[in-house]
Amino acid sequence: MFRLTKDGLKAKSEAQLRDLFQRATREIASNPRLSATFSNASTALLMIRDELARRGISPQ
């Protein structure tokens, strides 16, 4: 579901990043820990969180 790059995240608006953050959080919550979807969503969440932090925005 998530195929994000750091450069791709830099081009996203704050609203888009928050939406991606929520989507990744839902994917993590609804999939087993050892699944590929869980792993991909976890990696995406970390990248999104890093980009929000770089911009000085707190994820909600």
WOMO-V81678 format. One line per field, one symbol per residue. phi: phi as a letter, one per 30 degrees, with the letter a starting at -180 (. if undefined). psi: psi as a letter, one per 20 degrees, with the letter a starting at -180 (. if undefined). burial: I if it has 9 or more other ideal C-beta (glycine too) atoms within 8 Angstrom, else O. A space follows every 50 residues. Layout:
phi->???
psi->???
burial->???
This chain:
phi->.cbcbddddddddddddddddddddddddcbdecdddddddddddddddd dddddiccdb
psi->gpnqqghhhhiqrgggghghgggggggghjqqhjqhgggghggggggggg gghhikppq.
burial->OIOIOIOOIOOIOOOOIIOIIOIIIOIIOOIOOOOOIIOIIIIIIOIIII IIOOOOOOOO
